Amino acid sequence: MVDEIMLEAEERMNKALDNLDEAFASVRTGRANAMVLDKIRVDYYGVPTPINQMSAIKTPDAHMLVIEPWDKGVLGAIEQAIIASNLGVTPSNDGNVIRLPFPTLTEERRRELAKQCKAYSEEARVAVRNARRDANSAVEKAEKNDGLPEDDARRAKDEIQKLTDKFIEKVEERFKKKEEEVMAI
């Protein structure tokens, strides 16, 4: 009974970390990274399609992405989707490929991105704490309804707290790493 509660809590906490990693991947640092395009969808024959499923994305240097669609007819649609996404990059379309030049970030923009990363990490902490709260209430419910001994319930809650602390620490480590990456020139 307690093992199932612990497993479910750990799964939810892992999912919170995965979501944090995804959110951090979409934050643009000073370098060109194809993952910033992952959330952008292009209307491809009536179906919202990710850019990476309709084209090859190359990184010729640290500040440039080149998008080469397999169907040249969607160049305009890709360009419009990038402009509409507020990525902060102006695409240039030469009829064959779209180039995305990533300018170096200003100090002010770096601070904004660091603040955005902090918000993402706070969301992850809240998700981890919510998993802890649900696990604790499941233990209390088991104690009340299923006759779980009081000592076992207290031990389970201690384990849940240790698990929570471990995951909060992981969130903090990832935030610090991403913040350094964003603030590095």
N, C-alpha and C positions, 0 to 999 in steps of 0.2 A: 504494500500500500504506500508506504513512505518512499520507497524506491521509485515508484511510478511518478509520484509528485515531484521528486527531485529531478528525474529525467525530463519531465515536461518543462520544468522551470529552466533547466540548463539549455534545452532546445530553444526556448523563447529568448533566452539571453544571447545564445549564439546567433539567432536570427537578428537580434538588435545590432550585434557587431557587424554582421554581413550588410545590413542596411546602412550602417555608418560608413563602411568601406565603399559602398556604392555611391553614397552622397559625397564622400571625399574625392572619389574618382572624377566626379563631374565638376569639381571646383578647379578652375583654371589656374595653374601656377604660371610662371614665366616661360615655361617650355611648352612646345606643341605636344599634345597628347590626344590620340584618337578617341579616348574614352569621353571627351567632352561632347562628342557627337552622339553618344549612345541614347540620350533621351530625346533627340530630335527625330520627328517622324515626318516623312514626305508622303504626300498623296500620290500613290503609284497605282494608276488605273482604279481609283476609288478605294484603295486599301492603304491605311496608314502604315508605312513600312520604315524600319530603321535604315539610316543611310548605309551602315556597314553591311546590310543584306542586299544592297543594290549596286554596290561599287567597291572598288579597291581603294583603301586609304593608306597613303604612304607618308612618311616623314623624312623628306630629303635633308633637312637640318633641324636644329633645335627650335627654330622659331617659325616653321612652315609646315602646314599639312596640305597634301595634294589629294583631292578626291577625284577618282577616275571611274565614272559610272559605266557599267557594261552596256547600258542602253543610253545612247547620247541624247535621246529625246527627253530625258528627265533632268538634264542639266539645269534648266530654268527653274523647275520645281524644287530641286535641291537647294539652289541659290536662294529662292524665296523662303524656304523653310529655315535656312540658316539665319537670314536677316530677321525673320519673325521670332526667332528663338532668343533674341537679346543676348547672344553669346559675347558681344563686345568685339567682334571681329568682322571686318567687311570682306566678303568673298569677291574674288575676281574670276570671271568666267571667260575663258578664251575660245570657247566652242568645242573643246575636247576635254578639258579638265577644269576643276575649280580649285583655285589656290586660296588658302586661308593663312595670311601672314599674321602671326601673333606678336604684337609689339611687346617690348619689355614693360613690365608693370611699374606704375608709379608707386611711391611710398603710400599715398592715400588709398589707392586701389588694393595694395597688399593688406593694409589694415582692415579694409572692408571684407576682403576674402577671409582673413583670419577671424573676423567677427562672425562671418557666415559659418566657418568651420566650428567655432565655439558653439553656435546654436545647434548645429548638427550633433555635436557630441553631447550637448545637454538633452536633446531628444533621445539619444541612445541611453543616457543614464536614466531618464524617466521610464523608458521601455524596460530596462533591467529592473528598476524598482517596482514597476507594475507586475513583472513576473514574480518578484519576491512576495509582493502583497498577495497575489493570487495563490501562490504556493503555501504561504502561511495560513490563509483562510481555508485552504483545502486540508491542511493538517488539523486545524481547529475543528473543522467539520468531521474529519475522521475520528478525532478524539471524542466528540460529542455523540456522533451517530454510530460509529463502528467499534467503539470500545477500545480505541488506541490508548495505551497506558500514558499517564501524564509525563513520566520520565522520557518515554520514547518521543512524545510530542515535543518536549523541550529540546531534546537532542536534535530532532529533525529541524526545528526552527534555528538552532545554532548552525547546523550544516547549511541551511538555506542562506543564512546571513554570511557565512564564509564564502559561499558560492557567489553571492551578490558582490561582496567586497572584491573578489578576484576579477569579476567582470567589469566592475567600475574602474578598477586599476587598469585593465586592458583598454577600456575606452579612453582613459586619461593618457596612456602611453601613445595610442594612435593619434589622439588630438595633438599632443606635443610634437610628434614626428611631422604631422601635416602642417602644423603652424610653422615649424622651422623651415619646411620646404617652401611654404608660401612667402615667408619673410626673407628667404635667401635671395640675393640679387644675382 
